């Protein structure tokens, strides 16, 4: 009887998370904060966001969580991502040297790094996709 009520409670929680954008965002932020706190407590020089991402991916891989359960929250965060960059834009206005050679060099490094990361991600996804296709046949 206890296990049945525990299972119902878990399913109810999953249903509430799936329906609430704010609850999804809260869970994502909680995972990030827990991972960040763990890294600070251990004194490791790894960002909490990276560790939180690994924990979230592990939870998805082990099917403890479903990516669909966080679709609305993730979509909202991506849609409002520009708000996270407003402080950086204000810094540019305060530092006029960023509009000269220094800014151009930084822009090339950022764009080049972004292109390299996107290319490496695309190649990795393609490689994993082909590998999974070979394993199925």
TORSEMI-414076 format. One record per residue: residue number from 1; chain; x negated, z negated, y of N, C-alpha, C, CB in turn. Coordinates in steps of 0.1 Angstrom, whole numbers. Last residue first. Glycine has a CB too. Layout:
BEGIN
{rec NUM A {X Z Y} {X Z Y} {X Z Y} {X Z Y}},
...
***
This chain:
BEGIN
{rec 137 A {-214 371 -24} {-213 382 -33} {-223 381 -45} {-216 395 -26}},
{rec 136 A {-219 348 -10} {-206 350 -15} {-205 361 -25} {-196 353 -3}},
{rec 135 A {-245 351 -2} {-242 340 -11} {-228 342 -17} {-243 327 -5}},
{rec 134 A {-243 371 17} {-251 374 5} {-247 363 -6} {-266 374 7}},
{rec 133 A {-230 357 37} {-223 369 31} {-230 372 18} {-224 381 40}},
{rec 132 A {-248 339 45} {-236 334 38} {-229 345 32} {-227 327 49}},
{rec 131 A {-267 356 56} {-271 348 44} {-259 343 37} {-280 336 49}},
{rec 130 A {-253 366 78} {-257 375 67} {-261 368 54} {-269 384 71}},
{rec 129 A {-250 342 92} {-239 350 88} {-242 359 76} {-233 358 99}},
{rec 128 A {-277 335 97} {-269 326 89} {-256 334 84} {-265 314 97}},
{rec 127 A {-284 357 114} {-291 355 101} {-283 346 92} {-305 348 104}},
{rec 126 A {-266 354 135} {-265 366 127} {-272 364 114} {-272 378 135}},
{rec 125 A {-275 329 145} {-261 331 140} {-260 343 131} {-251 332 152}},
{rec 124 A {-301 336 152} {-299 326 142} {-285 327 136} {-301 312 148}},
{rec 123 A {-296 356 172} {-303 359 160} {-301 349 149} {-318 361 163}},
{rec 122 A {-282 340 191} {-276 351 185} {-283 355 172} {-276 363 195}},
{rec 121 A {-303 321 197} {-290 317 192} {-283 328 185} {-281 311 202}},
{rec 120 A {-322 338 209} {-325 330 197} {-313 325 190} {-334 318 200}},
{rec 119 A {-307 348 230} {-312 357 220} {-315 349 207} {-324 365 225}},
{rec 118 A {-303 324 245} {-292 332 240} {-296 341 229} {-285 339 251}},
{rec 117 A {-330 317 250} {-321 308 243} {-309 315 237} {-316 296 251}},
{rec 116 A {-338 339 266} {-345 336 253} {-336 327 244} {-358 329 256}},
{rec 115 A {-320 337 288} {-320 349 279} {-326 346 266} {-327 361 286}},
{rec 114 A {-329 313 298} {-315 314 293} {-314 326 284} {-305 316 305}},
{rec 113 A {-355 319 305} {-352 309 295} {-338 310 289} {-354 295 301}},
{rec 112 A {-350 338 325} {-357 342 313} {-355 332 302} {-372 342 317}},
{rec 111 A {-336 322 344} {-329 334 338} {-336 338 325} {-328 346 348}},
{rec 110 A {-356 303 350} {-343 299 345} {-336 311 338} {-334 294 356}},
{rec 109 A {-377 319 359} {-379 311 348} {-365 307 341} {-387 298 352}},
{rec 108 A {-364 332 381} {-369 340 370} {-372 332 357} {-382 347 374}},
{rec 107 A {-359 309 397} {-348 318 392} {-353 326 380} {-343 327 403}},
{rec 106 A {-385 301 403} {-377 292 395} {-365 300 389} {-371 281 404}},
{rec 105 A {-393 323 418} {-400 320 406} {-392 311 397} {-414 313 409}},
{rec 104 A {-375 321 439} {-375 333 431} {-382 331 418} {-382 345 439}},
{rec 103 A {-383 296 450} {-369 298 445} {-368 310 436} {-359 299 456}},
{rec 102 A {-409 303 459} {-406 292 449} {-393 294 442} {-408 279 456}},
{rec 101 A {-404 323 478} {-411 326 465} {-408 316 455} {-426 328 468}},
{rec 100 A {-373 310 492} {-385 319 493} {-390 322 479} {-395 311 501}},
{rec 99 A {-353 292 489} {-349 306 492} {-361 315 494} {-340 306 504}},
{rec 98 A {-365 268 487} {-360 274 475} {-355 288 477} {-348 265 469}},
{rec 97 A {-370 259 512} {-381 266 505} {-376 272 492} {-393 257 502}},
{rec 96 A {-348 244 520} {-349 258 524} {-360 266 516} {-350 259 539}},
{rec 95 A {-331 220 508} {-345 225 506} {-346 240 508} {-349 221 491}},
{rec 94 A {-304 217 512} {-313 208 519} {-327 212 518} {-311 194 513}},
{rec 93 A {-293 237 496} {-291 238 510} {-300 228 518} {-276 234 514}},
{rec 92 A {-300 227 471} {-305 239 475} {-304 241 491} {-298 251 468}},
{rec 91 A {-283 204 469} {-298 202 470} {-304 215 475} {-304 198 457}},
{rec 90 A {-259 217 465} {-261 209 478} {-276 207 480} {-253 196 478}},
{rec 89 A {-262 226 439} {-260 236 450} {-263 229 464} {-246 242 450}},
{rec 88 A {-262 202 425} {-274 211 425} {-273 221 437} {-276 218 412}},
{rec 87 A {-235 193 429} {-246 186 435} {-259 194 435} {-249 173 427}},
{rec 86 A {-222 215 414} {-220 213 429} {-231 205 435} {-207 207 432}},
{rec 85 A {-222 215 387} {-233 221 394} {-232 220 409} {-234 236 390}},
{rec 84 A {-199 204 378} {-211 197 374} {-223 203 382} {-213 198 359}},
{rec 83 A {-180 223 385} {-180 210 393} {-193 202 390} {-168 201 389}},
{rec 82 A {-183 242 366} {-188 245 380} {-189 232 388} {-179 255 387}},
{rec 81 A {-168 234 344} {-183 232 344} {-189 234 358} {-189 241 334}},
{rec 80 A {-142 236 338} {-145 228 350} {-160 226 352} {-138 215 350}},
{rec 79 A {-142 250 314} {-135 256 326} {-139 249 339} {-120 255 324}},
{rec 78 A {-155 232 298} {-162 245 301} {-155 251 313} {-161 254 289}},
{rec 77 A {-136 211 297} {-149 209 302} {-157 222 306} {-157 201 291}},
{rec 76 A {-114 225 285} {-113 220 299} {-127 217 305} {-105 207 299}},
{rec 75 A {-125 231 260} {-121 242 269} {-120 237 283} {-107 248 264}},
{rec 74 A {-128 205 250} {-140 214 252} {-136 225 261} {-145 219 239}},
{rec 73 A {-101 198 248} {-110 190 257} {-123 198 260} {-114 178 250}},
{rec 72 A {-91 217 230} {-85 216 244} {-95 209 253} {-72 209 244}},
{rec 71 A {-107 213 207} {-106 226 213} {-101 225 228} {-97 235 206}},
{rec 70 A {-109 192 189} {-115 191 203} {-115 203 211} {-130 187 201}},
{rec 69 A {-98 199 166} {-93 187 172} {-98 185 186} {-97 175 164}},
{rec 68 A {-112 221 157} {-99 224 163} {-94 211 171} {-89 228 153}},
{rec 67 A {-133 209 144} {-135 215 157} {-122 218 164} {-144 227 156}},
{rec 66 A {-126 178 129} {-123 192 129} {-126 197 143} {-109 195 125}},
{rec 65 A {-146 153 111} {-138 158 123} {-136 173 122} {-146 154 136}},
{rec 64 A {-156 152 87} {-150 140 92} {-141 143 104} {-161 130 95}},
{rec 63 A {-169 174 75} {-155 175 77} {-148 161 80} {-148 180 64}},
{rec 62 A {-196 176 77} {-191 168 67} {-175 167 66} {-197 154 68}},
{rec 61 A {-197 192 100} {-202 198 87} {-197 189 75} {-217 198 87}},
{rec 60 A {-187 175 120} {-180 187 117} {-184 193 103} {-182 198 127}},
{rec 59 A {-207 156 119} {-193 152 116} {-184 164 113} {-187 144 128}},
{rec 58 A {-228 172 127} {-228 166 114} {-214 161 110} {-238 153 114}},
{rec 57 A {-220 177 153} {-221 188 144} {-222 183 129} {-234 196 147}},
{rec 56 A {-221 151 164} {-209 158 163} {-209 170 153} {-205 163 177}},
{rec 55 A {-249 146 161} {-239 137 154} {-226 144 153} {-237 124 162}},
{rec 54 A {-259 166 178} {-262 166 164} {-252 157 156} {-277 161 162}},
{rec 53 A {-248 157 202} {-244 170 197} {-247 171 182} {-252 181 204}},
{rec 52 A {-261 132 204} {-247 133 203} {-242 146 198} {-240 130 217}},
{rec 51 A {-287 142 208} {-284 134 196} {-269 133 194} {-289 119 197}},
{rec 50 A {-283 154 232} {-288 162 221} {-285 155 208} {-303 164 222}},
{rec 49 A {-275 133 249} {-267 145 247} {-270 153 235} {-267 153 259}},
{rec 48 A {-297 116 250} {-285 112 242} {-276 124 240} {-278 101 250}},
{rec 47 A {-330 131 246} {-317 129 254} {-305 125 245} {-314 142 262}},
{rec 46 A {-357 112 234} {-347 123 231} {-335 121 239} {-344 124 215}},
{rec 45 A {-378 93 232} {-377 102 243} {-368 115 240} {-391 107 248}},
{rec 44 A {-367 61 221} {-371 74 218} {-369 84 230} {-363 79 205}},
{rec 43 A {-359 34 222} {-370 39 230} {-375 52 227} {-381 29 229}},
{rec 42 A {-337 24 210} {-348 27 201} {-361 31 209} {-345 38 191}},
{rec 41 A {-321 22 232} {-324 10 225} {-336 12 216} {-312 6 217}},
{rec 40 A {-319 50 240} {-325 40 249} {-329 27 241} {-315 36 260}},
{rec 39 A {-305 59 217} {-319 65 220} {-326 55 230} {-317 79 227}},
{rec 38 A {-281 45 219} {-290 43 207} {-304 48 210} {-284 51 195}},
{rec 37 A {-271 54 243} {-274 40 242} {-284 38 230} {-262 32 240}},
{rec 36 A {-267 81 236} {-276 78 246} {-280 63 246} {-269 81 260}},
{rec 35 A {-247 77 216} {-260 83 212} {-271 80 223} {-259 99 211}},
{rec 34 A {-227 66 232} {-232 59 220} {-246 64 216} {-223 59 208}},
{rec 33 A {-222 87 250} {-227 74 254} {-233 66 243} {-215 66 261}},
{rec 32 A {-213 108 232} {-225 110 241} {-231 96 245} {-222 118 253}},
{rec 31 A {-190 96 222} {-201 100 213} {-214 101 221} {-198 113 205}},
{rec 30 A {-176 93 246} {-180 82 238} {-191 85 229} {-168 76 231}},
{rec 29 A {-172 120 253} {-180 112 262} {-185 99 254} {-172 108 274}},
{rec 28 A {-155 127 231} {-167 134 233} {-177 126 242} {-165 148 240}},
{rec 27 A {-133 110 236} {-141 109 224} {-155 115 225} {-133 115 212}},
{rec 26 A {-125 119 261} {-129 106 260} {-137 104 247} {-117 96 259}},
{rec 25 A {-116 145 254} {-128 143 264} {-133 129 262} {-123 146 278}},
{rec 24 A {-95 137 238} {-106 145 233} {-118 144 241} {-102 160 232}},
{rec 23 A {-79 125 257} {-84 117 246} {-96 124 239} {-73 114 235}},
{rec 22 A {-72 146 273} {-80 135 279} {-86 126 268} {-71 127 288}},
{rec 21 A {-57 163 256} {-70 168 262} {-78 156 266} {-67 177 273}},
{rec 20 A {-40 155 228} {-43 150 241} {-57 155 246} {-43 134 241}},
{rec 19 A {-36 164 202} {-26 167 212} {-30 164 226} {-13 160 209}},
{rec 18 A {-57 155 187} {-54 169 187} {-45 173 198} {-49 174 174}},
{rec 17 A {-53 127 189} {-65 133 195} {-62 148 196} {-77 130 186}},
{rec 16 A {-29 124 175} {-29 121 189} {-41 127 196} {-29 106 191}},
{rec 15 A {-37 132 149} {-27 140 156} {-27 137 171} {-13 136 150}},
{rec 14 A {-56 112 143} {-60 126 144} {-50 135 152} {-62 132 130}},
{rec 13 A {-38 90 143} {-49 91 153} {-54 105 155} {-61 82 149}},
{rec 12 A {-23 97 121} {-17 96 134} {-27 97 145} {-9 82 135}},
{rec 11 A {-42 96 101} {-36 109 104} {-29 108 117} {-26 112 93}},
{rec 10 A {-48 68 102} {-58 78 105} {-53 92 108} {-68 80 92}},
{rec 9 A {-23 58 94} {-29 55 108} {-40 65 112} {-34 41 108}},
{rec 8 A {-22 68 68} {-12 72 78} {-17 69 92} {2 64 76}},
{rec 7 A {-43 54 57} {-43 68 57} {-33 74 68} {-40 74 43}},
{rec 6 A {-34 28 59} {-46 31 66} {-47 47 67} {-58 26 57}},
{rec 5 A {-11 29 43} {-9 27 57} {-22 30 65} {-6 12 60}},
{rec 4 A {-25 34 18} {-15 43 23} {-13 41 38} {-2 42 16}},
{rec 3 A {-40 11 15} {-47 24 17} {-37 34 22} {-52 28 3}},
{rec 2 A {-19 -8 12} {-28 -9 24} {-35 4 26} {-39 -20 22}},
{rec 1 A {-8 0 -12} {0 0 0} {-9 0 13} {9 -12 0}},
***
